[in-house]
Amino acid sequence: MKKTLESDFTLEDIDASGIAQGFAPGTKVRKYVRKPKRSEHFIKVPMHWFEALAGASVTAHRVALWLLYLHWKGDGMKIKLTTAGLKTVGVGERGKRNALKDLERRKLIQVRRRDGRSPYVKIRAKQ
């Protein structure tokens, strides 16, 4: 019986050359290698950020957490905050602008704005 992609198969169905045995001719099957997902990461929130964000909007919280994640991922370097990156956490351009102003007012970040380009953000140390 010929197998199709819709049917179940195991890695034993693939020989050493990577060709799937028992599949219809011309069927391409690739071995699946699991990539780590961002959802498997976590974010540590400094206590002074937690306290400073009391009363902030949901958007400001999302931007703050995204910035902390990027700060960790970039080993503490300045962060180029793109709208495309923030859209992955549900924040648009207006929300980004308002949240950055709010976080700056709360003295959590320092922003270097650039005309028509993504701003650079620096996480401020506890004061």
N, C-alpha and C positions, 0 to 999 in steps of 0.2 A: 504494500500500500504506500503510495506517494504521500509525503507530508506537505502541508502548505504552511505559510507563515502564520496562519490563524491557529494552527494546531500547536499543541504543547511539544516542546522538545527540550532535551537536556544537553549539557556540554559534551556528553558521550556521543551525541549525534554528529559532532564536528570532529573530523580526523585531524592529524597533525599538520596537514597543509592548510587547514582553515576551511575546507570544503565540507558543507553539510551533507551527510550521508542520508539517503532516503527522501530527499526533497526533490521537487519537480525540477527538471533541467532549467538552468538559467536563473534559479532563485538564489539571491545573494543573502547570506546570513553573516552578520558580524558578531564577534564575541563582545559582550557588553562589559565595559569596565566602569565601575561606579565612581563618579566624581564626587568629592565632598560638596555638600550643599551649604549655602549660606545659612539655612535654617538650623544647621547643626552647631553654629557658632553661638556665642552668648556675649552679652555686653555687661561689663562691670560699670556701675554708676557710682562716682565718688559721692560721699554723704553730703558735701557742701553743694553739689549739683542737685541732689535730691531735695534738699531744703530750699535752694534758690528757685527751683521749678514749681514750688507750691503756688497754685493759682494760675499757672501758665496754661495756654490753650493746648488742645490735643496736638495741633500742628507743631507748636513749639516743642512739645515733648518728642514727637517723631523726629524732628530735625536735630534736637539735642542728642538723642540716642544714635541717630545716623552719624553725627559728627564724632561721637565717642567711638563708634565702631571703626570709622575711617581713620581716626587718630591712632587707634590700636593697630590697625592693619598697616598703616604707613609708618610705624615705629616712631610716632611723635612728630613727624614732619608737618609742614603747613599743608592744609587741605584745600584742593581746588573743588569747590562745591558746585557740581553740575546739576541742572534741572533734571536731566535724564536719570541721574542716580537717585535723586529724591523721588522721582515718579515711581520707582520700584517700592517705595514705602508709602505711596499715596499722597505726596505733597506736590502741588503745582507751583508755577512761578510766583503768583501773588502770595501764597502761603509761605514760600521760601523767603521772600522779601520781608514779610511781616515777622516771621519767626526769627530771622537773623537780627532784626531791629530789637525784638524782645530779648533775645539771649544776650545781645550786646549791652542793653540797658541793665540787665541783671548781672553784668560784669563776668559772664562765663566765657565769652569769646571776644576776640578782636578780629574785625573784618577789614580787609583791604579790597574795596570795590573798584571795578574796572569798567569803563563805559562799554556796554554791549557785550561784555564777556563775563564768564563765571568768576565770582569773587573768590579770593583766597581767605581762608579762615584759620586762625590760630587759637588753640585751646589755651585759656589763661590758667595759670597756677592759682591755687587757693590763696586768697588774700586775707 
